[in-house]
């Protein structure tokens, strides 16, 4: 492998569109991870990453939902060509359509580090469910695994506080 890979981002975006995949890992080494992500219409969870993260919008616009330290939801709009920095531990939910693409750069997980995924009730904002993963290889697409487990369970999607049930998407 070339020790200094040159990546054609437009080509990677075209490959993701053609394949239907959501993630293409560009590299992951001892202390660095970079990948291109294609948007998911159904994305609703908040990811709590153990490392800092940058997100650059290659194509399209992202609405980055995040939880403030006070627990309130807010939204940052990242336009095409813009970059955002997200500190480790910030619950965030990058929401953008399938024809939009983001370049994500973060630190590769250290042994035993845990990624958390939280879903909240749209009706009362109560915590619906939490998924946790030790992510040792990002090419395994932990986000898709978390979604499958969550949406396959009516119990996970049912709010214990108000009884609201989050609908499952037709296709994951």
Phi and psi in radians as a Rosetta constraint file:
Dihedral C 1 N 2 CA 2 C 2 CIRCULARHARMONIC -1.080 0.35
Dihedral N 2 CA 2 C 2 N 3 CIRCULARHARMONIC 2.191 0.35
Dihedral C 2 N 3 CA 3 C 3 CIRCULARHARMONIC -1.148 0.35
Dihedral N 3 CA 3 C 3 N 4 CIRCULARHARMONIC -0.276 0.35
Dihedral C 3 N 4 CA 4 C 4 CIRCULARHARMONIC -2.263 0.35
Dihedral N 4 CA 4 C 4 N 5 CIRCULARHARMONIC 1.398 0.35
Dihedral C 4 N 5 CA 5 C 5 CIRCULARHARMONIC -1.125 0.35
Dihedral N 5 CA 5 C 5 N 6 CIRCULARHARMONIC 2.432 0.35
Dihedral C 5 N 6 CA 6 C 6 CIRCULARHARMONIC -1.861 0.35
Dihedral N 6 CA 6 C 6 N 7 CIRCULARHARMONIC 2.209 0.35
Dihedral C 6 N 7 CA 7 C 7 CIRCULARHARMONIC -1.996 0.35
Dihedral N 7 CA 7 C 7 N 8 CIRCULARHARMONIC 2.299 0.35
Dihedral C 7 N 8 CA 8 C 8 CIRCULARHARMONIC -1.583 0.35
Dihedral N 8 CA 8 C 8 N 9 CIRCULARHARMONIC 1.706 0.35
Dihedral C 8 N 9 CA 9 C 9 CIRCULARHARMONIC -1.092 0.35
Dihedral N 9 CA 9 C 9 N 10 CIRCULARHARMONIC -0.682 0.35
Dihedral C 9 N 10 CA 10 C 10 CIRCULARHARMONIC -1.078 0.35
Dihedral N 10 CA 10 C 10 N 11 CIRCULARHARMONIC -0.719 0.35
Dihedral C 10 N 11 CA 11 C 11 CIRCULARHARMONIC -1.101 0.35
Dihedral N 11 CA 11 C 11 N 12 CIRCULARHARMONIC -0.723 0.35
Dihedral C 11 N 12 CA 12 C 12 CIRCULARHARMONIC -1.111 0.35
Dihedral N 12 CA 12 C 12 N 13 CIRCULARHARMONIC -0.750 0.35
Dihedral C 12 N 13 CA 13 C 13 CIRCULARHARMONIC -1.059 0.35
Dihedral N 13 CA 13 C 13 N 14 CIRCULARHARMONIC -0.755 0.35
Dihedral C 13 N 14 CA 14 C 14 CIRCULARHARMONIC -1.093 0.35
Dihedral N 14 CA 14 C 14 N 15 CIRCULARHARMONIC -0.723 0.35
Dihedral C 14 N 15 CA 15 C 15 CIRCULARHARMONIC -1.103 0.35
Dihedral N 15 CA 15 C 15 N 16 CIRCULARHARMONIC -0.745 0.35
Dihedral C 15 N 16 CA 16 C 16 CIRCULARHARMONIC -1.099 0.35
Dihedral N 16 CA 16 C 16 N 17 CIRCULARHARMONIC -0.747 0.35
Dihedral C 16 N 17 CA 17 C 17 CIRCULARHARMONIC -1.076 0.35
Dihedral N 17 CA 17 C 17 N 18 CIRCULARHARMONIC -0.832 0.35
Dihedral C 17 N 18 CA 18 C 18 CIRCULARHARMONIC -1.133 0.35
Dihedral N 18 CA 18 C 18 N 19 CIRCULARHARMONIC -0.638 0.35
Dihedral C 18 N 19 CA 19 C 19 CIRCULARHARMONIC -1.489 0.35
Dihedral N 19 CA 19 C 19 N 20 CIRCULARHARMONIC -0.383 0.35
Dihedral C 19 N 20 CA 20 C 20 CIRCULARHARMONIC 1.453 0.35
Dihedral N 20 CA 20 C 20 N 21 CIRCULARHARMONIC -0.064 0.35
Dihedral C 20 N 21 CA 21 C 21 CIRCULARHARMONIC -1.249 0.35
Dihedral N 21 CA 21 C 21 N 22 CIRCULARHARMONIC 2.823 0.35
Dihedral C 21 N 22 CA 22 C 22 CIRCULARHARMONIC -1.841 0.35
Dihedral N 22 CA 22 C 22 N 23 CIRCULARHARMONIC -0.328 0.35
Dihedral C 22 N 23 CA 23 C 23 CIRCULARHARMONIC -2.412 0.35
Dihedral N 23 CA 23 C 23 N 24 CIRCULARHARMONIC 2.406 0.35
Dihedral C 23 N 24 CA 24 C 24 CIRCULARHARMONIC -2.232 0.35
Dihedral N 24 CA 24 C 24 N 25 CIRCULARHARMONIC 1.932 0.35
Dihedral C 24 N 25 CA 25 C 25 CIRCULARHARMONIC -1.322 0.35
Dihedral N 25 CA 25 C 25 N 26 CIRCULARHARMONIC 2.154 0.35
Dihedral C 25 N 26 CA 26 C 26 CIRCULARHARMONIC -1.465 0.35
Dihedral N 26 CA 26 C 26 N 27 CIRCULARHARMONIC -0.732 0.35
Dihedral C 26 N 27 CA 27 C 27 CIRCULARHARMONIC -2.882 0.35
Dihedral N 27 CA 27 C 27 N 28 CIRCULARHARMONIC 2.682 0.35
Dihedral C 27 N 28 CA 28 C 28 CIRCULARHARMONIC -2.594 0.35
Dihedral N 28 CA 28 C 28 N 29 CIRCULARHARMONIC 2.046 0.35
Dihedral C 28 N 29 CA 29 C 29 CIRCULARHARMONIC -2.202 0.35
Dihedral N 29 CA 29 C 29 N 30 CIRCULARHARMONIC -3.007 0.35
Dihedral C 29 N 30 CA 30 C 30 CIRCULARHARMONIC -0.815 0.35
Dihedral N 30 CA 30 C 30 N 31 CIRCULARHARMONIC -0.758 0.35
Dihedral C 30 N 31 CA 31 C 31 CIRCULARHARMONIC -2.222 0.35
Dihedral N 31 CA 31 C 31 N 32 CIRCULARHARMONIC 0.182 0.35
Dihedral C 31 N 32 CA 32 C 32 CIRCULARHARMONIC -2.505 0.35
Dihedral N 32 CA 32 C 32 N 33 CIRCULARHARMONIC 2.564 0.35
Dihedral C 32 N 33 CA 33 C 33 CIRCULARHARMONIC -2.511 0.35
Dihedral N 33 CA 33 C 33 N 34 CIRCULARHARMONIC 2.306 0.35
Dihedral C 33 N 34 CA 34 C 34 CIRCULARHARMONIC -2.424 0.35
Dihedral N 34 CA 34 C 34 N 35 CIRCULARHARMONIC 2.401 0.35
Dihedral C 34 N 35 CA 35 C 35 CIRCULARHARMONIC -2.651 0.35
Dihedral N 35 CA 35 C 35 N 36 CIRCULARHARMONIC 2.784 0.35
Dihedral C 35 N 36 CA 36 C 36 CIRCULARHARMONIC -1.816 0.35
Dihedral N 36 CA 36 C 36 N 37 CIRCULARHARMONIC 2.320 0.35
Dihedral C 36 N 37 CA 37 C 37 CIRCULARHARMONIC -2.051 0.35
Dihedral N 37 CA 37 C 37 N 38 CIRCULARHARMONIC 2.405 0.35
Dihedral C 37 N 38 CA 38 C 38 CIRCULARHARMONIC -1.711 0.35
Dihedral N 38 CA 38 C 38 N 39 CIRCULARHARMONIC 2.489 0.35
Dihedral C 38 N 39 CA 39 C 39 CIRCULARHARMONIC -1.083 0.35
Dihedral N 39 CA 39 C 39 N 40 CIRCULARHARMONIC 2.714 0.35
Dihedral C 39 N 40 CA 40 C 40 CIRCULARHARMONIC -2.184 0.35
Dihedral N 40 CA 40 C 40 N 41 CIRCULARHARMONIC 2.123 0.35
Dihedral C 40 N 41 CA 41 C 41 CIRCULARHARMONIC -1.059 0.35
Dihedral N 41 CA 41 C 41 N 42 CIRCULARHARMONIC -0.531 0.35
Dihedral C 41 N 42 CA 42 C 42 CIRCULARHARMONIC -1.637 0.35
Dihedral N 42 CA 42 C 42 N 43 CIRCULARHARMONIC 0.103 0.35
Dihedral C 42 N 43 CA 43 C 43 CIRCULARHARMONIC -1.113 0.35
Dihedral N 43 CA 43 C 43 N 44 CIRCULARHARMONIC 2.228 0.35
Dihedral C 43 N 44 CA 44 C 44 CIRCULARHARMONIC -2.503 0.35
Dihedral N 44 CA 44 C 44 N 45 CIRCULARHARMONIC -0.189 0.35
Dihedral C 44 N 45 CA 45 C 45 CIRCULARHARMONIC -1.408 0.35
Dihedral N 45 CA 45 C 45 N 46 CIRCULARHARMONIC 2.849 0.35
Dihedral C 45 N 46 CA 46 C 46 CIRCULARHARMONIC -1.893 0.35
Dihedral N 46 CA 46 C 46 N 47 CIRCULARHARMONIC 2.112 0.35
Dihedral C 46 N 47 CA 47 C 47 CIRCULARHARMONIC -1.571 0.35
Dihedral N 47 CA 47 C 47 N 48 CIRCULARHARMONIC 2.315 0.35
Dihedral C 47 N 48 CA 48 C 48 CIRCULARHARMONIC -2.004 0.35
Dihedral N 48 CA 48 C 48 N 49 CIRCULARHARMONIC 1.830 0.35
Dihedral C 48 N 49 CA 49 C 49 CIRCULARHARMONIC -1.633 0.35
Dihedral N 49 CA 49 C 49 N 50 CIRCULARHARMONIC 2.379 0.35
Dihedral C 49 N 50 CA 50 C 50 CIRCULARHARMONIC -1.339 0.35
Dihedral N 50 CA 50 C 50 N 51 CIRCULARHARMONIC 0.000 0.35
Dihedral C 50 N 51 CA 51 C 51 CIRCULARHARMONIC -2.281 0.35
Dihedral N 51 CA 51 C 51 N 52 CIRCULARHARMONIC 2.833 0.35
Dihedral C 51 N 52 CA 52 C 52 CIRCULARHARMONIC -1.116 0.35
Dihedral N 52 CA 52 C 52 N 53 CIRCULARHARMONIC 2.774 0.35
Dihedral C 52 N 53 CA 53 C 53 CIRCULARHARMONIC -2.590 0.35
Dihedral N 53 CA 53 C 53 N 54 CIRCULARHARMONIC 2.489 0.35
Dihedral C 53 N 54 CA 54 C 54 CIRCULARHARMONIC -2.071 0.35
Dihedral N 54 CA 54 C 54 N 55 CIRCULARHARMONIC 2.547 0.35
Dihedral C 54 N 55 CA 55 C 55 CIRCULARHARMONIC -2.281 0.35
Dihedral N 55 CA 55 C 55 N 56 CIRCULARHARMONIC 2.137 0.35
Dihedral C 55 N 56 CA 56 C 56 CIRCULARHARMONIC -2.004 0.35
Dihedral N 56 CA 56 C 56 N 57 CIRCULARHARMONIC 2.184 0.35
Dihedral C 56 N 57 CA 57 C 57 CIRCULARHARMONIC -1.445 0.35
Dihedral N 57 CA 57 C 57 N 58 CIRCULARHARMONIC 1.858 0.35
Dihedral C 57 N 58 CA 58 C 58 CIRCULARHARMONIC -1.237 0.35
Dihedral N 58 CA 58 C 58 N 59 CIRCULARHARMONIC -0.817 0.35
Dihedral C 58 N 59 CA 59 C 59 CIRCULARHARMONIC -2.538 0.35
Dihedral N 59 CA 59 C 59 N 60 CIRCULARHARMONIC 2.333 0.35
Dihedral C 59 N 60 CA 60 C 60 CIRCULARHARMONIC 1.515 0.35
Dihedral N 60 CA 60 C 60 N 61 CIRCULARHARMONIC -2.958 0.35
Dihedral C 60 N 61 CA 61 C 61 CIRCULARHARMONIC -2.186 0.35
Dihedral N 61 CA 61 C 61 N 62 CIRCULARHARMONIC 2.476 0.35
Dihedral C 61 N 62 CA 62 C 62 CIRCULARHARMONIC -1.961 0.35
Dihedral N 62 CA 62 C 62 N 63 CIRCULARHARMONIC 2.464 0.35
Dihedral C 62 N 63 CA 63 C 63 CIRCULARHARMONIC -1.911 0.35
Dihedral N 63 CA 63 C 63 N 64 CIRCULARHARMONIC 1.813 0.35
Dihedral C 63 N 64 CA 64 C 64 CIRCULARHARMONIC -1.562 0.35
Dihedral N 64 CA 64 C 64 N 65 CIRCULARHARMONIC 1.783 0.35
Dihedral C 64 N 65 CA 65 C 65 CIRCULARHARMONIC -1.357 0.35
Dihedral N 65 CA 65 C 65 N 66 CIRCULARHARMONIC 2.439 0.35
Dihedral C 65 N 66 CA 66 C 66 CIRCULARHARMONIC -2.571 0.35
Dihedral N 66 CA 66 C 66 N 67 CIRCULARHARMONIC 2.789 0.35
Dihedral C 66 N 67 CA 67 C 67 CIRCULARHARMONIC -1.805 0.35
Dihedral N 67 CA 67 C 67 N 68 CIRCULARHARMONIC 2.250 0.35
Dihedral C 67 N 68 CA 68 C 68 CIRCULARHARMONIC -1.299 0.35
Dihedral N 68 CA 68 C 68 N 69 CIRCULARHARMONIC 2.908 0.35
Dihedral C 68 N 69 CA 69 C 69 CIRCULARHARMONIC -0.995 0.35
Dihedral N 69 CA 69 C 69 N 70 CIRCULARHARMONIC -0.422 0.35
Dihedral C 69 N 70 CA 70 C 70 CIRCULARHARMONIC -1.473 0.35
Dihedral N 70 CA 70 C 70 N 71 CIRCULARHARMONIC -0.043 0.35
Dihedral C 70 N 71 CA 71 C 71 CIRCULARHARMONIC 1.567 0.35
Dihedral N 71 CA 71 C 71 N 72 CIRCULARHARMONIC 0.142 0.35
Dihedral C 71 N 72 CA 72 C 72 CIRCULARHARMONIC -1.573 0.35
Dihedral N 72 CA 72 C 72 N 73 CIRCULARHARMONIC 2.611 0.35
Dihedral C 72 N 73 CA 73 C 73 CIRCULARHARMONIC -1.541 0.35
Dihedral N 73 CA 73 C 73 N 74 CIRCULARHARMONIC 2.388 0.35
Dihedral C 73 N 74 CA 74 C 74 CIRCULARHARMONIC -2.387 0.35
Dihedral N 74 CA 74 C 74 N 75 CIRCULARHARMONIC 2.992 0.35
Dihedral C 74 N 75 CA 75 C 75 CIRCULARHARMONIC -2.362 0.35
Dihedral N 75 CA 75 C 75 N 76 CIRCULARHARMONIC 2.313 0.35
Dihedral C 75 N 76 CA 76 C 76 CIRCULARHARMONIC -1.940 0.35
Dihedral N 76 CA 76 C 76 N 77 CIRCULARHARMONIC 2.305 0.35
Dihedral C 76 N 77 CA 77 C 77 CIRCULARHARMONIC -1.700 0.35
Dihedral N 77 CA 77 C 77 N 78 CIRCULARHARMONIC 2.135 0.35
Dihedral C 77 N 78 CA 78 C 78 CIRCULARHARMONIC -1.934 0.35
Dihedral N 78 CA 78 C 78 N 79 CIRCULARHARMONIC 1.945 0.35
Dihedral C 78 N 79 CA 79 C 79 CIRCULARHARMONIC -1.367 0.35
Dihedral N 79 CA 79 C 79 N 80 CIRCULARHARMONIC 2.828 0.35
Dihedral C 79 N 80 CA 80 C 80 CIRCULARHARMONIC -0.945 0.35
Dihedral N 80 CA 80 C 80 N 81 CIRCULARHARMONIC 2.307 0.35
Dihedral C 80 N 81 CA 81 C 81 CIRCULARHARMONIC 1.536 0.35
Dihedral N 81 CA 81 C 81 N 82 CIRCULARHARMONIC -0.076 0.35
Dihedral C 81 N 82 CA 82 C 82 CIRCULARHARMONIC -1.723 0.35
Dihedral N 82 CA 82 C 82 N 83 CIRCULARHARMONIC 2.773 0.35
Dihedral C 82 N 83 CA 83 C 83 CIRCULARHARMONIC -2.227 0.35
Dihedral N 83 CA 83 C 83 N 84 CIRCULARHARMONIC 2.447 0.35
Dihedral C 83 N 84 CA 84 C 84 CIRCULARHARMONIC -2.238 0.35
Dihedral N 84 CA 84 C 84 N 85 CIRCULARHARMONIC 2.526 0.35
Dihedral C 84 N 85 CA 85 C 85 CIRCULARHARMONIC -1.875 0.35
Dihedral N 85 CA 85 C 85 N 86 CIRCULARHARMONIC 2.268 0.35
Dihedral C 85 N 86 CA 86 C 86 CIRCULARHARMONIC -2.141 0.35
Dihedral N 86 CA 86 C 86 N 87 CIRCULARHARMONIC 2.130 0.35
Dihedral C 86 N 87 CA 87 C 87 CIRCULARHARMONIC -1.217 0.35
Dihedral N 87 CA 87 C 87 N 88 CIRCULARHARMONIC 2.620 0.35
Dihedral C 87 N 88 CA 88 C 88 CIRCULARHARMONIC -0.933 0.35
Dihedral N 88 CA 88 C 88 N 89 CIRCULARHARMONIC 2.459 0.35
Dihedral C 88 N 89 CA 89 C 89 CIRCULARHARMONIC 1.493 0.35
Dihedral N 89 CA 89 C 89 N 90 CIRCULARHARMONIC -0.047 0.35
Dihedral C 89 N 90 CA 90 C 90 CIRCULARHARMONIC -1.460 0.35
Dihedral N 90 CA 90 C 90 N 91 CIRCULARHARMONIC 2.032 0.35
Dihedral C 90 N 91 CA 91 C 91 CIRCULARHARMONIC -1.148 0.35
Dihedral N 91 CA 91 C 91 N 92 CIRCULARHARMONIC 2.113 0.35
Dihedral C 91 N 92 CA 92 C 92 CIRCULARHARMONIC -2.466 0.35
Dihedral N 92 CA 92 C 92 N 93 CIRCULARHARMONIC 2.660 0.35
Dihedral C 92 N 93 CA 93 C 93 CIRCULARHARMONIC -2.398 0.35
Dihedral N 93 CA 93 C 93 N 94 CIRCULARHARMONIC 1.671 0.35
Dihedral C 93 N 94 CA 94 C 94 CIRCULARHARMONIC -1.302 0.35
Dihedral N 94 CA 94 C 94 N 95 CIRCULARHARMONIC 1.973 0.35
Dihedral C 94 N 95 CA 95 C 95 CIRCULARHARMONIC -2.025 0.35
Dihedral N 95 CA 95 C 95 N 96 CIRCULARHARMONIC 2.062 0.35
Dihedral C 95 N 96 CA 96 C 96 CIRCULARHARMONIC -2.731 0.35
Dihedral N 96 CA 96 C 96 N 97 CIRCULARHARMONIC 2.698 0.35
Dihedral C 96 N 97 CA 97 C 97 CIRCULARHARMONIC -1.273 0.35
Dihedral N 97 CA 97 C 97 N 98 CIRCULARHARMONIC 2.859 0.35
Dihedral C 97 N 98 CA 98 C 98 CIRCULARHARMONIC -1.086 0.35
Dihedral N 98 CA 98 C 98 N 99 CIRCULARHARMONIC -0.281 0.35
Dihedral C 98 N 99 CA 99 C 99 CIRCULARHARMONIC -1.688 0.35
Dihedral N 99 CA 99 C 99 N 100 CIRCULARHARMONIC 0.239 0.35
Dihedral C 99 N 100 CA 100 C 100 CIRCULARHARMONIC -2.003 0.35
Dihedral N 100 CA 100 C 100 N 101 CIRCULARHARMONIC 2.658 0.35
Dihedral C 100 N 101 CA 101 C 101 CIRCULARHARMONIC -2.413 0.35
Dihedral N 101 CA 101 C 101 N 102 CIRCULARHARMONIC 2.454 0.35
Dihedral C 101 N 102 CA 102 C 102 CIRCULARHARMONIC -2.203 0.35
Dihedral N 102 CA 102 C 102 N 103 CIRCULARHARMONIC 2.508 0.35
Dihedral C 102 N 103 CA 103 C 103 CIRCULARHARMONIC -1.696 0.35
Dihedral N 103 CA 103 C 103 N 104 CIRCULARHARMONIC 2.120 0.35
Dihedral C 103 N 104 CA 104 C 104 CIRCULARHARMONIC -1.964 0.35
Dihedral N 104 CA 104 C 104 N 105 CIRCULARHARMONIC 2.334 0.35
Dihedral C 104 N 105 CA 105 C 105 CIRCULARHARMONIC -2.286 0.35
Dihedral N 105 CA 105 C 105 N 106 CIRCULARHARMONIC 2.285 0.35
Dihedral C 105 N 106 CA 106 C 106 CIRCULARHARMONIC -2.721 0.35
Dihedral N 106 CA 106 C 106 N 107 CIRCULARHARMONIC 3.085 0.35
Dihedral C 106 N 107 CA 107 C 107 CIRCULARHARMONIC -1.440 0.35
Dihedral N 107 CA 107 C 107 N 108 CIRCULARHARMONIC 2.372 0.35
Dihedral C 107 N 108 CA 108 C 108 CIRCULARHARMONIC -1.064 0.35
Dihedral N 108 CA 108 C 108 N 109 CIRCULARHARMONIC 2.519 0.35
Dihedral C 108 N 109 CA 109 C 109 CIRCULARHARMONIC -1.129 0.35
Dihedral N 109 CA 109 C 109 N 110 CIRCULARHARMONIC 2.485 0.35
Dihedral C 109 N 110 CA 110 C 110 CIRCULARHARMONIC -1.460 0.35
Dihedral N 110 CA 110 C 110 N 111 CIRCULARHARMONIC 2.724 0.35
Dihedral C 110 N 111 CA 111 C 111 CIRCULARHARMONIC -0.918 0.35
Dihedral N 111 CA 111 C 111 N 112 CIRCULARHARMONIC 2.242 0.35
Dihedral C 111 N 112 CA 112 C 112 CIRCULARHARMONIC 1.488 0.35
Dihedral N 112 CA 112 C 112 N 113 CIRCULARHARMONIC -0.122 0.35
Dihedral C 112 N 113 CA 113 C 113 CIRCULARHARMONIC -1.163 0.35
Dihedral N 113 CA 113 C 113 N 114 CIRCULARHARMONIC 2.555 0.35
Dihedral C 113 N 114 CA 114 C 114 CIRCULARHARMONIC -2.032 0.35
Dihedral N 114 CA 114 C 114 N 115 CIRCULARHARMONIC 2.328 0.35
Dihedral C 114 N 115 CA 115 C 115 CIRCULARHARMONIC -1.685 0.35
Dihedral N 115 CA 115 C 115 N 116 CIRCULARHARMONIC 2.391 0.35
Dihedral C 115 N 116 CA 116 C 116 CIRCULARHARMONIC -1.995 0.35
Dihedral N 116 CA 116 C 116 N 117 CIRCULARHARMONIC 2.523 0.35
Dihedral C 116 N 117 CA 117 C 117 CIRCULARHARMONIC -2.225 0.35
Dihedral N 117 CA 117 C 117 N 118 CIRCULARHARMONIC 2.116 0.35
Dihedral C 117 N 118 CA 118 C 118 CIRCULARHARMONIC -2.033 0.35
Dihedral N 118 CA 118 C 118 N 119 CIRCULARHARMONIC 2.412 0.35
Dihedral C 118 N 119 CA 119 C 119 CIRCULARHARMONIC -2.009 0.35
Dihedral N 119 CA 119 C 119 N 120 CIRCULARHARMONIC 2.456 0.35
Dihedral C 119 N 120 CA 120 C 120 CIRCULARHARMONIC -2.097 0.35
Dihedral N 120 CA 120 C 120 N 121 CIRCULARHARMONIC 2.612 0.35
Dihedral C 120 N 121 CA 121 C 121 CIRCULARHARMONIC -1.221 0.35
Dihedral N 121 CA 121 C 121 N 122 CIRCULARHARMONIC 2.266 0.35
Dihedral C 121 N 122 CA 122 C 122 CIRCULARHARMONIC -1.222 0.35
Dihedral N 122 CA 122 C 122 N 123 CIRCULARHARMONIC -0.405 0.35
Dihedral C 122 N 123 CA 123 C 123 CIRCULARHARMONIC -1.428 0.35
Dihedral N 123 CA 123 C 123 N 124 CIRCULARHARMONIC -0.870 0.35
Dihedral C 123 N 124 CA 124 C 124 CIRCULARHARMONIC -2.140 0.35
Dihedral N 124 CA 124 C 124 N 125 CIRCULARHARMONIC -0.035 0.35
Dihedral C 124 N 125 CA 125 C 125 CIRCULARHARMONIC 1.234 0.35
Dihedral N 125 CA 125 C 125 N 126 CIRCULARHARMONIC 0.244 0.35
Dihedral C 125 N 126 CA 126 C 126 CIRCULARHARMONIC -1.271 0.35
Dihedral N 126 CA 126 C 126 N 127 CIRCULARHARMONIC 2.626 0.35
Dihedral C 126 N 127 CA 127 C 127 CIRCULARHARMONIC -1.187 0.35
Dihedral N 127 CA 127 C 127 N 128 CIRCULARHARMONIC 2.120 0.35
Dihedral C 127 N 128 CA 128 C 128 CIRCULARHARMONIC -1.446 0.35
Dihedral N 128 CA 128 C 128 N 129 CIRCULARHARMONIC -0.859 0.35
Dihedral C 128 N 129 CA 129 C 129 CIRCULARHARMONIC -2.845 0.35
Dihedral N 129 CA 129 C 129 N 130 CIRCULARHARMONIC 2.680 0.35
Dihedral C 129 N 130 CA 130 C 130 CIRCULARHARMONIC -2.249 0.35
Dihedral N 130 CA 130 C 130 N 131 CIRCULARHARMONIC 2.312 0.35
Dihedral C 130 N 131 CA 131 C 131 CIRCULARHARMONIC -1.986 0.35
Dihedral N 131 CA 131 C 131 N 132 CIRCULARHARMONIC 2.487 0.35
Dihedral C 131 N 132 CA 132 C 132 CIRCULARHARMONIC -2.241 0.35
Dihedral N 132 CA 132 C 132 N 133 CIRCULARHARMONIC 2.430 0.35
Dihedral C 132 N 133 CA 133 C 133 CIRCULARHARMONIC -2.411 0.35
Dihedral N 133 CA 133 C 133 N 134 CIRCULARHARMONIC 2.499 0.35
Dihedral C 133 N 134 CA 134 C 134 CIRCULARHARMONIC -1.617 0.35
Dihedral N 134 CA 134 C 134 N 135 CIRCULARHARMONIC 2.022 0.35
Dihedral C 134 N 135 CA 135 C 135 CIRCULARHARMONIC -1.786 0.35
Dihedral N 135 CA 135 C 135 N 136 CIRCULARHARMONIC 1.704 0.35
Dihedral C 135 N 136 CA 136 C 136 CIRCULARHARMONIC -1.688 0.35
Dihedral N 136 CA 136 C 136 N 137 CIRCULARHARMONIC -0.249 0.35
Dihedral C 136 N 137 CA 137 C 137 CIRCULARHARMONIC -2.556 0.35
Dihedral N 137 CA 137 C 137 N 138 CIRCULARHARMONIC 1.859 0.35
Dihedral C 137 N 138 CA 138 C 138 CIRCULARHARMONIC -1.171 0.35
Dihedral N 138 CA 138 C 138 N 139 CIRCULARHARMONIC -0.345 0.35
Dihedral C 138 N 139 CA 139 C 139 CIRCULARHARMONIC -1.120 0.35
Dihedral N 139 CA 139 C 139 N 140 CIRCULARHARMONIC -0.289 0.35
Dihedral C 139 N 140 CA 140 C 140 CIRCULARHARMONIC -1.344 0.35
Dihedral N 140 CA 140 C 140 N 141 CIRCULARHARMONIC -0.055 0.35
Dihedral C 140 N 141 CA 141 C 141 CIRCULARHARMONIC 0.956 0.35
Dihedral N 141 CA 141 C 141 N 142 CIRCULARHARMONIC 1.213 0.35
Dihedral C 141 N 142 CA 142 C 142 CIRCULARHARMONIC -1.089 0.35
Dihedral N 142 CA 142 C 142 N 143 CIRCULARHARMONIC -0.480 0.35
Dihedral C 142 N 143 CA 143 C 143 CIRCULARHARMONIC -1.125 0.35
Dihedral N 143 CA 143 C 143 N 144 CIRCULARHARMONIC -0.782 0.35
Dihedral C 143 N 144 CA 144 C 144 CIRCULARHARMONIC -1.095 0.35
Dihedral N 144 CA 144 C 144 N 145 CIRCULARHARMONIC -0.676 0.35
Dihedral C 144 N 145 CA 145 C 145 CIRCULARHARMONIC -1.118 0.35
Dihedral N 145 CA 145 C 145 N 146 CIRCULARHARMONIC -0.747 0.35
Dihedral C 145 N 146 CA 146 C 146 CIRCULARHARMONIC -1.087 0.35
Dihedral N 146 CA 146 C 146 N 147 CIRCULARHARMONIC -0.742 0.35
Dihedral C 146 N 147 CA 147 C 147 CIRCULARHARMONIC -1.106 0.35
Dihedral N 147 CA 147 C 147 N 148 CIRCULARHARMONIC -0.780 0.35
Dihedral C 147 N 148 CA 148 C 148 CIRCULARHARMONIC -1.021 0.35
Dihedral N 148 CA 148 C 148 N 149 CIRCULARHARMONIC -0.832 0.35
Dihedral C 148 N 149 CA 149 C 149 CIRCULARHARMONIC -1.069 0.35
Dihedral N 149 CA 149 C 149 N 150 CIRCULARHARMONIC -0.766 0.35
Dihedral C 149 N 150 CA 150 C 150 CIRCULARHARMONIC -1.147 0.35
Dihedral N 150 CA 150 C 150 N 151 CIRCULARHARMONIC -0.948 0.35
Dihedral C 150 N 151 CA 151 C 151 CIRCULARHARMONIC -1.283 0.35
Dihedral N 151 CA 151 C 151 N 152 CIRCULARHARMONIC -0.329 0.35
Dihedral C 151 N 152 CA 152 C 152 CIRCULARHARMONIC -1.343 0.35
Dihedral N 152 CA 152 C 152 N 153 CIRCULARHARMONIC -0.117 0.35
Dihedral C 152 N 153 CA 153 C 153 CIRCULARHARMONIC -2.113 0.35
Dihedral N 153 CA 153 C 153 N 154 CIRCULARHARMONIC 1.975 0.35
Dihedral C 153 N 154 CA 154 C 154 CIRCULARHARMONIC -1.107 0.35
Dihedral N 154 CA 154 C 154 N 155 CIRCULARHARMONIC -0.615 0.35
Dihedral C 154 N 155 CA 155 C 155 CIRCULARHARMONIC -1.030 0.35
Dihedral N 155 CA 155 C 155 N 156 CIRCULARHARMONIC -0.800 0.35
Dihedral C 155 N 156 CA 156 C 156 CIRCULARHARMONIC -1.125 0.35
Dihedral N 156 CA 156 C 156 N 157 CIRCULARHARMONIC -0.594 0.35
Dihedral C 156 N 157 CA 157 C 157 CIRCULARHARMONIC -1.514 0.35
Dihedral N 157 CA 157 C 157 N 158 CIRCULARHARMONIC -0.042 0.35
Dihedral C 157 N 158 CA 158 C 158 CIRCULARHARMONIC -1.714 0.35
Dihedral N 158 CA 158 C 158 N 159 CIRCULARHARMONIC 2.202 0.35
Dihedral C 158 N 159 CA 159 C 159 CIRCULARHARMONIC -1.279 0.35
Dihedral N 159 CA 159 C 159 N 160 CIRCULARHARMONIC 2.217 0.35
Dihedral C 159 N 160 CA 160 C 160 CIRCULARHARMONIC -1.280 0.35
Dihedral N 160 CA 160 C 160 N 161 CIRCULARHARMONIC -0.371 0.35
Dihedral C 160 N 161 CA 161 C 161 CIRCULARHARMONIC -1.475 0.35
Dihedral N 161 CA 161 C 161 N 162 CIRCULARHARMONIC -0.843 0.35
Dihedral C 161 N 162 CA 162 C 162 CIRCULARHARMONIC -2.089 0.35
Dihedral N 162 CA 162 C 162 N 163 CIRCULARHARMONIC -0.163 0.35
Dihedral C 162 N 163 CA 163 C 163 CIRCULARHARMONIC 1.541 0.35
Dihedral N 163 CA 163 C 163 N 164 CIRCULARHARMONIC -0.074 0.35
Dihedral C 163 N 164 CA 164 C 164 CIRCULARHARMONIC -1.074 0.35
Dihedral N 164 CA 164 C 164 N 165 CIRCULARHARMONIC 2.446 0.35
Dihedral C 164 N 165 CA 165 C 165 CIRCULARHARMONIC -1.981 0.35
Dihedral N 165 CA 165 C 165 N 166 CIRCULARHARMONIC 2.132 0.35
Dihedral C 165 N 166 CA 166 C 166 CIRCULARHARMONIC -1.260 0.35
Dihedral N 166 CA 166 C 166 N 167 CIRCULARHARMONIC 2.261 0.35
Dihedral C 166 N 167 CA 167 C 167 CIRCULARHARMONIC -1.210 0.35
Dihedral N 167 CA 167 C 167 N 168 CIRCULARHARMONIC 2.554 0.35
Dihedral C 167 N 168 CA 168 C 168 CIRCULARHARMONIC -1.570 0.35
Dihedral N 168 CA 168 C 168 N 169 CIRCULARHARMONIC 2.483 0.35
Dihedral C 168 N 169 CA 169 C 169 CIRCULARHARMONIC -1.203 0.35
Dihedral N 169 CA 169 C 169 N 170 CIRCULARHARMONIC 2.704 0.35
Dihedral C 169 N 170 CA 170 C 170 CIRCULARHARMONIC -1.114 0.35
Dihedral N 170 CA 170 C 170 N 171 CIRCULARHARMONIC -0.657 0.35
Dihedral C 170 N 171 CA 171 C 171 CIRCULARHARMONIC -2.376 0.35
Dihedral N 171 CA 171 C 171 N 172 CIRCULARHARMONIC 2.349 0.35
